[in-house]
Amino acid sequence: MVARRDDSRMGDRAYPGAGFCYDPARRDATLDSTATGQKGTGEVRLAFGSIWHVTNTFSPVVTTRGDFVDVAVHTAFPPSLRDCAAVVRAVTAAARDHGADLVPIPLNAAPSSGPVPADVYRDLLEDLTARIRGVLPVDGVVLALSGALVTELEEDGDAGVVERIRDAVGPKIPIGVVVSPLANLSPRLVRAASMVVGVESEADAVRLSSLFDTLVAHHAFIPALVQMPLLVTTASAGPASTVRELTQVARHDTPQGVVDIVLATGFPFADTARTGASVLVYALDERLATRVARSLADDVWARRDGLVASPLNVEVAVH
């Protein structure tokens, strides 16, 4: 069952509107590996798919079905899909390391643009679910999602994808979601997935061990999600450096029993209810997950001034 709590404390180490999401009733299953052609031992089969789009709701550029390409059949990623490439390559490497066989279903991805039209979203979902049903049975599903997909049909497009896949594979097959640092995480997405982890580069493949434990070994971890009313200036070097520092310190000082920590900056150019920075922690028990998530969120909030860029005033900009 999922419970949410709001806290309106203010101060240097606290912030308003902190939402918590718990799901202690987890039940998970198993996996497989062939990301873009790599084979494992064959003992575990994982379907690997994606509907990747970082949606800028302020953009006038219309997103079309033709903008989406199946990156599973492309050897080179365009610069506009750098984050998607990092996730796909990290999952591929992790699957190989765990001896799992990835079965690529469509890894559809498109460059950032305006909200995805309802008909395009429906077509992508129907294609993905049909292809997944075509490769069943599998031990698990891995989805590469930006965490910032907005459509005319679903404001939380990523959660909609996971829920549709859950309907296709049934309640017992685990679904692991790998998101980019720009993810606008939501309680709905956390509830829908067996586990959500964040990847910044291909080198983060080693951090996917907990995800593969969930998929392969049936491990059930408890999530705690804290959402913050904070729009991080993702394009600025200063805030990006601060986020990396906070994440590294948190992971280095992780207490025993904590499985994974995600600090997502969010994508500020999406006008949605879930937009903003968030902390997601998976642990072996609810109290530990909650304590660690709240502690890291308080650290982020205390350094919030360093996470936003100060725009130039008109006089300085002109000169």
Helices and strands as residue ranges (DSSP letters): G 35-37, E 45-52, G 65-67, E 69-70, G 71-73, G 79-81, H 82-97, E 101-109, H 118-135, E 140-144, H 157-169, E 175-179, H 187-192, E 195-198, G 202-208, H 209-216, E 222-227, H 237-252, E 258-264, E 278-283, H 286-302, G 304-307, H 314-318
